[in-house]
Each structure stands twice: as C-alpha cells, then as structure tokens.
C-alpha cells in the first residue's frame, strides 16, 4: 500500500483512502528527471524503488493533464465505468514542488511495522513491562478497586 516518501508527509493510502490522492512513482527510467525529484524530496541515503511513491499533494495543478474519458467509454459502447470526474495524469517532466519541508531528512518519518519483530526478546519484554507498570500505576492512582 502506498505511503508518501516525502519527509514529514503522513499521507498513507490505508488511512487516507478517502482523500482521493494520486500516487506517483519515481521516474526511475529518466536519470535527469529522477535527480530533480530527489533534489526536491531531500532524503539523504535514499534510493527509490519501484514501490516508492510521492502523493499528489506535492504537485501543482499545472503539473496535471485533465482528461475527460467519456469519449473512450462511449466509443466502447459502455458508460458503466465512466465518472464525470476527469482523469488526472501527471505531465511528463513534472517535478514535486509543494509541501516539501525545509530540512534534509536522513531517516524515514515512521518506524516500519516490523519494528518490534526486529527487537530482541529481552527488549520487547522490557517495553511491555514498563507499559504494564505504567498502566497499573495509573489505575491505582484513581483509587479504582474491584
């Protein structure tokens, strides 16, 4: 599932599916354009893969071609999948320019979902014990008893 690779951007398809965002892959086939994208995104030690994406909030409206697809559906004789909303396609050569943050980031903004799987058992036990103790202390301080 896509999540935006721009530092400081929290857009994620899993939680923001209703925002109707577009997701754009890095132009891996065009070294010059890729260099421009990486210069704008400003993540140190980052090499984008096919699955890495930048959300549409980082592109100006002028970077998009709006295409009404009614003619395509009408030519096929079936308007079932037609939506009045025009399809937005990123124009060739477009570069992210909006909401890019002010700093260079060398680490991802979130820990991966595998973070706790990578910890050693003793580290996980320590984190769990602290959490349980904090919870028990909070309940005890309220005076709540069975």
Secondary structure per residue as TSV (DSSP state, phi and psi in degrees):
chain	resnum	aa	ss	phi	psi
A	1	X	-	360.0	133.7
A	2	X	-	-69.8	142.9
A	3	X	B	-138.4	149.0
A	4	X	B	-69.8	135.6
A	5	X	-	-92.4	3.9
A	6	X	S	-76.4	125.6
A	7	X	T	-56.0	133.6
A	8	X	T	88.6	-10.5
A	9	X	-	-92.9	126.9
A	10	X	-	-101.0	10.2
A	11	X	-	-65.7	132.5
A	12	X	B	-147.1	128.2
A	13	X	H	-57.9	-34.4
A	14	X	H	-64.2	-38.7
A	15	X	H	-103.6	-16.1
A	16	X	H	-117.5	27.5
A	17	X	G	-59.6	-26.7
A	18	X	G	-83.2	-5.4
A	19	X	G	-78.0	-12.8
A	20	X	-	60.0	48.7
A	21	X	-	-85.3	153.5
A	22	X	-	-98.5	152.3
A	23	X	E	-124.9	124.9
A	24	X	E	-119.5	127.6
A	25	X	E	-77.9	155.3
A	26	X	-	-66.6	143.4
A	27	X	-	-76.5	75.0
A	28	X	T	-65.0	-23.4
A	29	X	T	-84.6	-9.1
A	30	X	-	-122.4	98.2
A	31	X	H	-58.3	-40.7
A	32	X	H	-66.1	-46.4
A	33	X	H	-67.6	-40.1
A	34	X	H	-59.9	-41.7
A	35	X	H	-61.3	-39.4
A	36	X	H	-65.0	-42.7
A	37	X	H	-61.9	-47.5
A	38	X	H	-65.1	-34.2
A	39	X	H	-64.5	-34.8
A	40	X	H	-78.7	-39.9
A	41	X	H	-71.8	-32.0
A	42	X	-	55.7	59.5
A	43	X	B	-116.5	120.7
A	44	X	T	-73.4	149.3
A	45	X	T	52.8	40.8
A	46	X	-	-119.0	123.4
A	47	X	-	-118.6	111.1
A	48	X	-	-67.8	145.6
A	49	X	-	-108.4	175.2
A	50	X	T	-58.7	-30.1
A	51	X	T	-85.7	-11.2
A	52	X	-	-73.9	139.3
A	53	X	E	-134.2	156.8
A	54	X	E	-121.3	131.3
A	55	X	E	-79.4	163.3
A	56	X	G	-67.4	-13.9
A	57	X	G	-68.5	-10.6
A	58	X	G	-100.7	8.0
A	59	X	S	-121.2	141.2
A	60	X	-	-72.8	156.0
A	61	X	G	-57.7	-32.4
A	62	X	G	-68.3	-10.7
A	63	X	G	-81.8	-3.5
A	64	X	E	-113.3	144.0
A	65	X	E	-95.4	129.1
A	66	X	E	-100.1	121.7
A	67	X	E	-122.5	120.3
A	68	X	-	-80.6	120.9
A	69	X	-	-95.7	10.4
A	70	X	H	-59.0	-41.5
A	71	X	H	-61.2	-39.2
A	72	X	H	-62.6	-46.3
A	73	X	H	-69.0	-38.7
A	74	X	H	-64.7	-39.7
A	75	X	H	-63.2	-33.2
A	76	X	H	-79.1	-10.3
A	77	X	T	78.7	15.3
A	78	X	-	-142.9	114.9
A	79	X	-	-97.0	15.0
A	80	X	T	-55.3	-47.6
A	81	X	T	-89.0	4.0
A	82	X	-	-72.3	136.8
A	83	X	-	-123.9	142.0
A	84	X	S	-66.2	-21.1
A	85	X	S	-72.9	125.9
A	86	X	-	-67.9	149.9
A	87	X	E	-77.0	130.5
A	88	X	E	-97.4	121.5
A	89	X	E	-119.8	132.5
A	90	X	E	-68.3	128.6
A	91	X	-	-69.4	145.9
A	92	X	T	-58.9	138.8
A	93	X	T	86.4	-0.3
A	94	X	-	-70.7	145.9
A	95	X	-	-129.8	138.6
A	96	X	-	-60.4	138.1
A	97	X	-	-142.1	-6.3
A	98	X	S	-109.7	146.2
A	99	X	S	49.2	52.7
A	100	X	-	-98.5	-0.4
A	101	X	-	76.9	168.5
A	102	X	S	-105.9	-11.9
A	103	X	S	-114.9	163.5
A	104	X	-	-87.8	132.5
A	105	X	B	-112.2	135.3
A	106	X	S	-107.9	-3.8
A	107	X	S	-130.6	154.0
A	108	X	-	-64.1	156.0
A	109	X	S	-76.9	-15.6
A	110	X	S	-133.1	154.6
A	111	X	-	-79.2	146.3
A	112	X	-	-68.9	162.4
A	113	X	T	-65.9	-17.2
A	114	X	T	-90.8	9.3
A	115	X	H	-53.8	-50.9
A	116	X	H	-72.2	-26.1
A	117	X	H	-66.8	-28.9
A	118	X	H	-82.2	-18.0
A	119	X	S	-72.3	151.3
A	120	X	-	-72.5	157.3
A	121	X	H	-55.6	-41.8
A	122	X	H	-63.8	-35.9
A	123	X	H	-67.7	-41.6
A	124	X	H	-65.3	-42.7
A	125	X	H	-59.7	-41.3
A	126	X	H	-63.6	-45.3
A	127	X	H	-62.6	-44.6
A	128	X	H	-64.6	-42.2
A	129	X	H	-62.7	-42.8
A	130	X	H	-62.5	-41.3
A	131	X	H	-64.6	-45.2
A	132	X	H	-63.9	-44.5
A	133	X	H	-61.1	-43.0
A	134	X	H	-61.3	-42.5
A	135	X	H	-64.6	-46.4
A	136	X	H	-62.2	-41.2
A	137	X	H	-64.4	-38.2
A	138	X	H	-66.2	-41.6
A	139	X	H	-66.6	-42.9
A	140	X	H	-62.3	-36.6
A	141	X	H	-70.6	-18.0
A	142	X	H	-82.3	-13.7
A	143	X	T	81.1	10.3
A	144	X	-	-77.6	126.4
A	145	X	-	-136.9	155.9
A	146	X	-	-70.0	360.0
